[in-house]
Amino acid sequence: MALITIPNSFSAGATIVASEHNDNFSTIADDYNGNITNANVAAGAAIVGSKLNLAAPGNIGATTPGTGKFTTLNATGATTLDGATTIGNASGDALTYHPAAWTLTNSVSITGTWTDLGTVTTVDINGGTLDGVQIGGTTATGELIVNDSADAANGLGDQGTSGQILESAGAGSNPTWVAGPGTSLLSTTTMTGSSNSGNIAIAAAKVYFVTFEFNDADDTGGAVMAIRFNSDGNSIYNWVHDTISHGTSPASSLVGDNSDTEIEMGPAFKDEATADSTFRGQFFINTTLEGALSATVKGSGVIQDDTGGVYNGVDFSGVALGTLTIADFEILPLAGNVDGVIKVYEFA
């Protein structure tokens, strides 16, 4: 309803026509009965809420809501929602916050699943559990989480190898994996009809334990096993070995050299066509030496002849003189070819 304009007016002494008089009242009645508009309500009318039926408010502003619902609601200023409140009713609904701070005045329990929290720059989690969480760039199974150089939780970046332990690198540095106490298998070398094991990698300032098993592949009965370092065949080696026959009256045979091109491990072991003669044993390599010694060898073994009934024990030792920087060693028969297996263990 617009502001009411009376269609007919009468001056003093004028004849009042019934139709005009009734038309004036009809104009007022037609506007008032169901056609009152905002123009007819005073700005200070202060109509109380109890007189408004907001269950079906019809048009509010330029927006037409569904029954009892607002499709668009803009609340400006401090807003309070009391009681149980539901925002959204479908998985496709979106909720956007633009606050500088979000304050929870009570202990709040959140149910359901957060599929993505976005980027959280600061979080303090006290209690509870974290399940299936990837921290930093770590994805490897068994990788440890550390506080990295950027003062952020991240994967160590190295899982280490079996048997290693974690060693501190001091303040401000990540820990590192190192060999654990005892020994760990460093390498296995197989010889098949070979005249040389090839270079077996070791290093200076280390101690190694080596096991071996050989048999003469040529049936020549002349395989004498020897050790060299860094493929150096110069006369820099001193060695001695003692062969002791097993039996009720054992006999010893002591042999050595103080300027040889290798370290002999024992005497020739015989092999016949009927069966293999074997040389099995073990020795230590020490490369932690200083001065005129580059490496020392100390070991023992047992030679079994081809009949399987005669055994000879062998003790051997040797040194590599000079100032070699030890990088590897090799085992070779001084004549013929052998089959064998060499395993190297490193001490921590």
C-alpha positions as CSV (number, residue, x, y, z in Angstrom):
1,M,0.0,0.0,0.0
2,A,1.2,3.5,-0.9
3,L,0.5,6.6,1.1
4,I,-3.3,7.1,1.0
5,T,-4.6,10.0,-1.1
6,I,-8.3,10.9,-0.5
7,P,-9.9,11.3,-3.9
8,N,-12.7,13.6,-2.9
9,S,-12.8,16.7,-0.7
10,F,-15.7,18.9,0.4
11,S,-15.9,22.5,1.3
12,A,-18.3,24.2,3.7
13,G,-21.8,24.5,2.3
14,A,-21.1,22.0,-0.5
15,T,-23.5,19.2,-1.3
16,I,-22.0,15.9,-0.3
17,V,-22.6,13.3,-3.0
18,A,-23.1,9.8,-1.5
19,S,-20.9,8.1,-4.2
20,E,-18.0,10.5,-3.6
21,H,-18.3,10.1,0.2
22,N,-18.3,6.3,-0.1
23,D,-15.4,6.4,-2.6
24,N,-13.3,8.2,0.1
25,F,-13.9,5.4,2.6
26,S,-13.4,2.7,0.0
27,T,-9.9,4.1,-0.8
28,I,-8.9,3.9,2.9
29,A,-10.4,0.4,3.3
30,D,-8.9,-1.0,0.1
31,D,-5.4,0.1,1.2
32,Y,-5.7,-0.9,4.8
33,N,-7.2,-4.3,4.4
34,G,-4.1,-6.4,3.3
35,N,-2.2,-3.8,1.4
36,I,-0.2,-1.9,4.0
37,T,3.3,-1.2,2.8
38,N,6.5,0.0,4.4
39,A,5.6,3.5,3.4
40,N,2.7,3.4,5.9
41,V,4.8,2.2,8.9
42,A,6.6,5.0,10.9
43,A,10.4,4.6,11.2
44,G,10.0,4.6,15.0
45,A,7.0,2.2,15.0
46,A,8.9,-0.3,17.2
47,I,6.7,-3.2,16.3
48,V,7.4,-6.0,18.8
49,G,8.6,-9.4,17.6
50,S,5.7,-11.3,19.0
51,K,3.5,-9.6,16.5
52,L,5.6,-10.9,13.6
53,N,5.2,-14.4,12.2
54,L,8.7,-15.3,10.9
55,A,7.8,-19.0,10.3
56,A,6.8,-17.9,6.8
57,P,8.2,-14.4,6.4
58,G,7.8,-14.1,2.7
59,N,10.1,-11.6,1.0
60,I,12.9,-10.1,3.2
61,G,14.7,-7.5,1.2
62,A,15.2,-8.6,-2.3
63,T,15.5,-12.3,-1.4
64,T,12.7,-14.9,-1.4
65,P,13.4,-17.7,1.1
66,G,11.8,-21.0,1.3
67,T,9.2,-21.6,4.0
68,G,10.9,-20.7,7.3
69,K,14.3,-20.6,5.7
70,F,16.7,-17.9,4.5
71,T,18.6,-18.5,1.2
72,T,20.8,-15.5,2.0
73,L,21.4,-14.0,5.4
74,N,23.9,-11.2,6.0
75,A,24.5,-10.6,9.7
76,T,26.7,-7.6,10.4
77,G,28.3,-6.9,13.7
78,A,28.4,-9.1,16.8
79,T,26.1,-12.1,16.3
80,T,25.1,-14.7,18.9
81,L,23.5,-18.0,18.1
82,D,22.2,-19.8,21.2
83,G,21.2,-23.5,21.4
84,A,22.0,-26.4,19.1
85,T,22.9,-24.9,15.7
86,T,23.2,-26.7,12.3
87,I,25.0,-25.0,9.5
88,G,24.6,-26.7,6.1
89,N,22.7,-29.9,5.4
90,A,24.7,-31.6,2.6
91,S,28.3,-32.7,1.8
92,G,28.5,-30.1,-0.9
93,D,27.8,-27.2,1.4
94,A,30.8,-24.8,2.0
95,L,31.5,-22.8,5.2
96,T,33.9,-19.9,5.0
97,Y,35.4,-18.1,8.0
98,H,37.1,-14.7,7.9
99,P,38.0,-14.1,11.5
100,A,41.3,-12.9,12.9
101,A,40.8,-15.1,15.9
102,W,38.5,-18.1,16.8
103,T,38.0,-18.5,20.5
104,L,36.5,-21.7,22.0
105,T,35.3,-20.9,25.6
106,N,34.5,-24.5,26.5
107,S,36.2,-27.9,26.0
108,V,35.0,-28.9,22.5
109,S,34.7,-32.4,21.1
110,I,34.6,-32.6,17.3
111,T,33.3,-35.8,15.6
112,G,33.5,-36.8,12.0
113,T,36.5,-36.7,9.7
114,W,38.5,-33.7,8.6
115,T,39.8,-34.6,5.2
116,D,42.1,-31.6,4.8
117,L,43.0,-29.0,7.5
118,G,44.9,-26.9,5.0
119,T,48.1,-25.3,6.2
120,V,48.4,-25.0,10.0
121,T,51.3,-22.8,11.0
122,T,51.1,-23.4,14.8
123,V,49.4,-26.3,16.6
124,D,49.7,-27.6,20.2
125,I,48.3,-31.1,20.6
126,N,48.1,-32.3,24.1
127,G,47.1,-35.9,24.4
128,G,45.2,-38.1,22.0
129,T,46.7,-40.0,19.1
130,L,47.8,-39.4,15.5
131,D,47.0,-42.2,13.2
132,G,48.3,-42.6,9.6
133,V,50.0,-39.2,9.7
134,Q,52.8,-38.2,7.2
135,I,55.1,-35.7,8.8
136,G,57.3,-33.5,6.6
137,G,58.5,-35.3,3.4
138,T,59.0,-38.7,5.0
139,T,57.2,-41.7,3.3
140,A,59.7,-44.5,3.9
141,T,58.7,-47.3,6.3
142,G,60.8,-47.3,9.4
143,E,62.2,-43.8,8.9
144,L,62.7,-41.7,12.1
145,I,61.2,-38.3,12.7
146,V,63.7,-35.6,14.0
147,N,63.7,-31.9,14.6
148,D,65.6,-30.8,11.5
149,S,67.9,-27.8,10.9
150,A,64.8,-25.6,10.0
151,D,63.4,-26.4,13.5
152,A,60.7,-28.5,12.0
153,A,59.6,-32.1,12.4
154,N,60.8,-34.1,9.4
155,G,62.1,-37.5,8.4
156,L,65.7,-38.3,9.1
157,G,66.1,-39.1,5.4
158,D,68.0,-42.3,6.0
159,Q,66.8,-45.6,7.3
160,G,70.2,-47.0,7.9
161,T,70.9,-50.7,7.3
162,S,70.3,-53.8,9.3
163,G,72.4,-53.9,12.5
164,Q,73.3,-50.2,12.5
165,I,72.6,-47.9,15.5
166,L,71.8,-44.2,15.7
167,E,74.8,-42.0,16.8
168,S,74.5,-38.3,17.8
169,A,76.4,-35.9,15.6
170,G,76.3,-33.2,18.3
171,A,74.2,-30.1,18.9
172,G,72.6,-28.6,15.8
173,S,73.1,-31.7,13.6
174,N,71.0,-34.7,12.7
175,P,72.1,-38.1,14.1
176,T,73.6,-40.6,11.7
177,W,73.5,-44.4,11.4
178,V,76.7,-46.2,12.2
179,A,77.6,-49.9,12.6
180,G,76.4,-51.4,15.8
181,P,78.4,-53.2,18.4
182,G,79.9,-56.5,17.3
183,T,80.3,-57.3,13.6
184,S,78.2,-57.0,10.5
185,L,78.6,-58.9,7.2
186,L,80.4,-56.6,4.8
187,S,80.8,-58.8,1.7
188,T,80.8,-62.3,0.3
189,T,83.1,-63.3,-2.6
190,T,82.8,-66.6,-4.5
191,M,85.7,-68.1,-6.4
192,T,84.9,-70.8,-9.1
193,G,88.0,-72.2,-10.8
194,S,89.7,-68.8,-10.1
195,S,93.3,-67.8,-9.7
196,N,92.4,-64.6,-7.8
197,S,89.5,-63.5,-5.6
198,G,89.7,-60.0,-7.1
199,N,89.9,-56.9,-4.9
200,I,87.8,-57.2,-1.8
201,A,87.0,-53.7,-0.4
202,I,88.1,-52.7,3.1
203,A,89.4,-49.5,4.6
204,A,92.1,-48.0,6.7
205,A,91.6,-47.6,10.5
206,K,89.3,-50.7,10.7
207,V,89.3,-54.2,12.1
208,Y,87.9,-57.1,10.0
209,F,87.1,-60.7,10.6
210,V,87.3,-63.0,7.5
211,T,86.1,-66.6,7.0
212,F,87.2,-68.7,4.1
213,E,86.8,-72.2,2.5
214,F,88.9,-73.4,-0.5
215,N,89.4,-76.5,-2.5
216,D,91.9,-77.1,-5.3
217,A,89.9,-76.9,-8.6
218,D,92.8,-78.2,-10.7
219,D,93.5,-81.5,-8.9
220,T,97.1,-80.5,-9.0
221,G,97.8,-80.8,-5.3
222,G,99.8,-77.5,-5.3
223,A,97.4,-74.7,-4.1
224,V,99.2,-72.4,-1.6
225,M,96.9,-69.6,-0.6
226,A,98.2,-66.1,0.0
227,I,97.1,-62.5,0.8
228,R,98.0,-59.2,-0.7
229,F,96.8,-55.6,0.0
230,N,96.0,-53.0,-2.6
231,S,97.2,-55.5,-5.3
232,D,100.7,-54.6,-4.1
233,G,103.0,-57.4,-5.2
234,N,106.3,-55.8,-4.0
235,S,108.4,-57.4,-1.3
236,I,106.8,-55.6,1.6
237,Y,105.4,-58.6,3.5
238,N,106.6,-60.6,6.5
239,W,104.8,-63.9,7.3
240,V,105.0,-67.1,9.2
241,H,102.8,-70.2,9.3
242,D,103.0,-73.3,11.4
243,T,101.4,-76.6,10.2
244,I,100.6,-79.1,13.0
245,S,99.5,-82.6,12.0
246,H,96.6,-84.1,14.1
247,G,97.3,-87.4,15.8
248,T,98.6,-89.0,18.9
249,S,102.1,-87.9,17.9
250,P,101.6,-84.4,16.3
251,A,104.4,-82.9,14.3
252,S,105.0,-79.2,13.6
253,S,106.3,-77.6,10.4
254,L,107.3,-73.9,10.8
255,V,107.9,-71.8,7.7
256,G,108.3,-68.0,7.1
257,D,109.7,-65.1,5.1
258,N,110.6,-61.5,6.0
259,S,110.6,-60.0,2.5
260,D,108.0,-61.6,0.3
261,T,105.5,-60.5,-2.3
262,E,102.5,-61.8,-0.3
263,I,101.5,-63.3,3.0
264,E,101.3,-67.2,2.8
265,M,98.4,-68.6,4.7
266,G,99.6,-72.2,4.9
267,P,101.2,-75.1,3.0
268,A,100.0,-76.5,-0.3
269,F,96.9,-78.6,0.2
270,K,96.6,-81.7,-1.9
271,D,93.7,-82.7,-4.1
272,E,93.2,-85.9,-5.9
273,A,90.7,-86.9,-8.6
274,T,88.8,-89.0,-6.1
275,A,87.7,-86.2,-3.8
276,D,88.4,-82.6,-2.8
277,S,91.0,-81.5,-0.2
278,T,89.8,-78.4,1.6
279,F,91.3,-75.5,3.5
280,R,88.9,-73.9,5.9
281,G,89.5,-71.2,8.5
282,Q,89.4,-67.6,9.5
283,F,91.7,-64.6,10.2
284,F,91.7,-61.0,11.4
285,I,92.8,-58.0,9.4
286,N,93.8,-54.9,11.4
287,T,94.3,-51.6,9.5
288,T,94.3,-49.3,12.6
289,L,98.2,-49.3,12.7
290,E,100.6,-46.4,12.7
291,G,104.2,-46.0,11.7
292,A,105.9,-48.6,9.5
293,L,103.0,-51.1,9.5
294,S,100.1,-50.8,7.1
295,A,98.1,-53.9,8.1
296,T,98.5,-57.1,10.1
297,V,96.9,-60.5,9.6
298,K,96.4,-63.2,12.2
299,G,94.5,-66.4,11.5
300,S,94.2,-70.2,11.6
301,G,92.6,-73.0,9.7
302,V,92.3,-76.7,9.1
303,I,93.4,-78.6,6.0
304,Q,91.6,-81.8,5.3
305,D,93.0,-84.2,2.7
306,D,91.0,-85.9,0.0
307,T,90.5,-89.1,2.0
308,G,88.6,-87.2,4.7
309,G,90.7,-88.8,7.4
310,V,93.8,-86.7,7.8
311,Y,93.7,-83.2,9.3
312,N,96.4,-80.6,9.7
313,G,96.0,-77.4,11.8
314,V,97.5,-74.2,10.4
315,D,98.3,-71.0,12.3
316,F,99.5,-68.1,10.3
317,S,100.3,-64.4,10.7
318,G,101.8,-61.6,8.6
319,V,102.3,-57.9,8.2
320,A,102.3,-55.4,5.3
321,L,105.2,-53.0,5.8
322,G,105.2,-49.4,4.7
323,T,102.6,-46.7,4.7
324,L,99.9,-48.1,2.4
325,T,96.5,-46.5,2.7
326,I,94.6,-49.8,2.8
327,A,91.6,-49.9,0.3
328,D,91.3,-53.6,-0.4
329,F,92.8,-57.1,-0.2
330,E,92.9,-60.2,-2.4
331,I,93.4,-63.9,-1.8
332,L,95.1,-65.9,-4.5
333,P,96.6,-69.4,-5.0
334,L,100.3,-69.1,-5.9
335,A,99.7,-71.9,-8.5
336,G,96.6,-73.3,-10.2
337,N,93.0,-72.4,-9.5
338,V,90.6,-72.9,-6.6
339,D,87.0,-72.9,-5.7
340,G,86.0,-71.0,-2.6
341,V,83.9,-68.6,-0.6
342,I,85.3,-65.6,1.4
343,K,83.1,-63.6,3.8
344,V,84.2,-60.4,5.4
345,Y,82.8,-59.0,8.6
346,E,83.4,-55.5,9.9
347,F,83.9,-54.7,13.6
348,A,82.1,-51.6,14.8
